[in-house]
Amino acid sequence: MAYSIGRYDIALMPITFDPNSLVDEASGMFFCRFFIENNKDDIFHTKKKVVCGLTRIGALMLPFKMGSDCTQFRGQFTVIYSDWDVLQQDGTKGIPKLNQALFQE
């Protein structure tokens, strides 16, 4: 995961996920638990232009929450990549699955 630490600098922090942990499906996408690594030695600082020059596919993490109760968030996210692939249930990336429930009354 990348986050800005200034106008020209960025920090990269490793995150892991468990594709078998708390899996839910919504809108044809799978959501599973993601974890922030707690080792501060793994955080890498560099220039934003270096990361942009090395990045081929970007990604957006979206949280999973059902209903209106904000206390029920369980650390579940899905990933949508810049080529429109999504996180699959086995942890790979691929095209979204058709969810018949979206088209039922």
C-alpha positions in Angstrom: 0.0 0.0 0.0 1.3 3.4 -0.9 0.7 6.7 0.9 2.1 10.2 0.5 4.6 11.6 3.0 5.2 14.8 1.2 4.8 16.6 -2.1 7.4 14.4 -3.8 7.8 11.4 -1.5 5.9 8.3 -0.9 6.0 5.4 1.5 5.2 1.8 0.6 3.9 -0.4 3.3 3.4 -4.2 2.8 -0.1 -5.6 3.4 -1.2 -9.2 3.2 -4.5 -10.9 2.6 -6.1 -14.2 3.3 -8.3 -15.3 0.5 -9.9 -17.9 2.7 -10.6 -15.6 5.7 -14.1 -14.1 6.1 -14.9 -14.3 2.4 -18.1 -12.6 1.2 -19.3 -12.0 -2.3 -21.2 -8.9 -3.4 -21.9 -7.5 -6.9 -19.8 -10.3 -8.4 -16.7 -9.4 -6.4 -15.1 -11.3 -3.6 -14.1 -9.6 -0.4 -11.6 -11.0 2.1 -9.5 -10.0 5.1 -6.5 -7.7 4.6 -3.8 -7.2 7.2 -1.2 -4.4 7.7 2.2 -5.8 8.4 3.3 -4.5 11.8 7.0 -4.4 11.1 8.1 -0.8 10.7 11.3 -2.0 9.0 9.3 -3.1 6.0 8.1 0.5 5.2 10.1 1.8 2.2 10.4 5.5 1.4 11.1 6.7 -2.2 10.2 9.4 -4.7 6.7 9.3 -6.2 8.1 9.5 -9.8 10.1 6.3 -9.1 7.0 4.4 -8.1 5.0 5.8 -11.0 7.7 4.8 -13.4 7.7 1.2 -12.2 3.9 0.8 -11.9 2.1 -0.9 -14.8 -1.2 -1.7 -13.2 -2.8 0.4 -10.5 -5.4 -0.9 -8.0 -8.1 0.4 -5.8 -9.1 -1.3 -2.6 -12.8 -1.1 -1.6 -14.1 -2.0 1.8 -17.0 -4.4 2.4 -19.8 -3.4 4.7 -23.4 -4.6 4.6 -26.2 -2.7 6.1 -26.1 0.6 8.0 -24.3 -0.5 11.1 -20.7 0.9 10.9 -19.5 -1.2 13.8 -19.7 -4.4 11.7 -16.7 -3.7 9.5 -14.4 -6.8 9.6 -11.4 -5.7 7.6 -12.7 -7.1 4.4 -11.7 -5.5 1.1 -11.8 -6.3 -2.6 -9.4 -5.0 -5.2 -10.3 -3.5 -8.6 -7.3 -3.1 -10.9 -6.8 -0.4 -13.5 -7.4 -3.0 -16.3 -10.9 -3.7 -14.7 -9.9 -7.1 -13.4 -10.9 -7.8 -9.8 -9.7 -9.9 -6.9 -10.8 -13.5 -7.3 -11.7 -15.9 -4.5 -8.4 -17.8 -4.9 -6.4 -14.6 -4.5 -5.6 -14.2 -8.2 -6.9 -11.4 -10.4 -9.5 -11.9 -13.2 -12.7 -10.7 -14.7 -15.7 -10.1 -12.4 -18.2 -13.0 -12.1 -21.8 -12.6 -13.1 -24.0 -12.4 -10.1 -27.5 -13.5 -10.9 -28.9 -11.9 -7.7 -28.2 -8.5 -9.1 -30.8 -9.0 -11.8 -33.6 -10.5 -9.7 -36.4 -8.7 -8.0 
